[in-house]
Amino acid sequence: MDLGLEGKVAVVNGASQGIGFAIARTLAGEGARVAVSGRREPALDAAVDDITRTTGGELHAIPGDIRRARDCERIVAGAVARFGGLDILVNNDGAPPLGSFLEFDDEAWRRAVDRNLMSVVRCIRAAAPHMKARGAGSIVNITALSAIQPIAGFGLSVATWAGVIGLAKTLSRELAPEITVNTLAPGLIDTPRMRLVAEQSPDEMNGLIGDIPLGRLGDADEVAATVAFLASPRGRYITGTMLAVDGGLSRATF
Ligand SMILES: NC(=O)c1ccc[n+]([C@@H]2O[C@H](COP(=O)([O-])OP(=O)(O)OC[C@H]3O[C@@H](n4cnc5c(N)ncnc54)[C@H](OP(=O)(O)O)[C@@H]3O)[C@@H](O)[C@H]2O)c1
């Protein structure tokens, strides 16, 4: 199936490694022109070189930190300046620290809100007018299964991503009919971040994998393929959805 992504313009945040990298590579492989962000410039440049070499796609690196309002605006403006418009925004980054609720003060909460929620608010606020101007656009937010099936110690990310999920549902009505807004909840995905966890706590990791019906970690390319479909003209009738990409790990019926 041709997804119809040829020539589309995408911004993928947090794309120097892991899930964001796989999304940028998949979109570029489908013919989209992709602006990518991340804080570490050398890692971002290496990612762009890798994707350009392997897909022949057109990439543009915009180093930046999406916790900063001006960087969100600069990333979107940079993509539009380079490629002449914007069709797709993928909100993705790292995550706030894990830990006991009683350990985190207001400053830790402020940072988590800036990172997970306000980055999404600011990037969508910058991107939506460009999508409206084109008459179509897709926004996909990457959160985590823990946001809908909470885990003790994940309070900063669960609470802030709950805000993203609510915002996405609201915007799926408010930005319609031109713009679709969907949210993915990855389960356990094999990325550099997850490999670190596995190295530090191999027994715990094996226990977690044992609870996944499909019996393995997800591949970042499997998340990326789902994003590519939702962001493409083929996925245009899907909006306001929260979709788990988790090998069946979620125990919820709906
Ligand atoms: N892997 C999993 O199993 C899993 C499961 C559920 C949800 N998730 C979520 O999915 C997202 C991606 O996970 P991942 O495993 O791919 O993480 P990762 O391997 O740590 O990659 C994160 C990427 O985001 C960039 N980034 C981090 N903070 C940023 C910021 N403030 N501004 C711009 N870029 C930033 C990083 O580059 P720089 O460090 O250079 O900025 C890197 O390219 C995270 O939110 C994670 O919580 C992951």
The ligand as an ORCA input file, in Angstrom:
! r2SCAN-3c Opt
* xyz 0 1
  N      11.426      2.753     24.809
  C      10.304      2.396     25.386
  O      10.099      1.229     25.781
  C       9.207      3.395     25.595
  C       7.970      2.922     26.044
  C       6.939      3.819     26.244
  C       7.123      5.157     25.998
  N       8.342      5.611     25.581
  C       8.478      7.044     25.388
  O       8.792      7.305     24.039
  C       9.678      8.434     23.968
  C      10.961      8.039     23.225
  O      11.525      6.956     23.918
  P      12.922      6.330     23.478
  O      13.020      5.031     24.170
  O      13.081      6.395     21.997
  O      13.913      7.372     24.191
  P      15.468      7.658     23.941
  O      16.155      6.472     23.368
  O      15.956      8.216     25.228
  O      15.452      8.818     22.835
  C      14.922     10.071     23.154
  C      15.197     11.032     22.023
  O      14.613     12.290     22.353
  C      15.617     13.311     22.373
  N      15.243     14.252     23.437
  C      15.191     14.001     24.757
  N      14.838     15.108     25.423
  C      14.657     16.074     24.480
  C      14.319     17.454     24.539
  N      14.068     18.042     25.710
  N      14.255     18.160     23.391
  C      14.494     17.554     22.192
  N      14.824     16.254     22.081
  C      14.923     15.538     23.218
  C      16.919     12.571     22.606
  O      18.041     13.259     22.091
  P      18.871     14.310     23.010
  O      19.153     13.607     24.287
  O      20.053     14.652     22.194
  O      17.956     15.500     23.184
  C      16.671     11.300     21.798
  O      16.895     11.536     20.427
  C       9.947      8.857     25.424
  O       9.046      9.874     25.778
  C       9.629      7.594     26.202
  O       9.267      7.845     27.540
  C       9.379      4.756     25.369
*
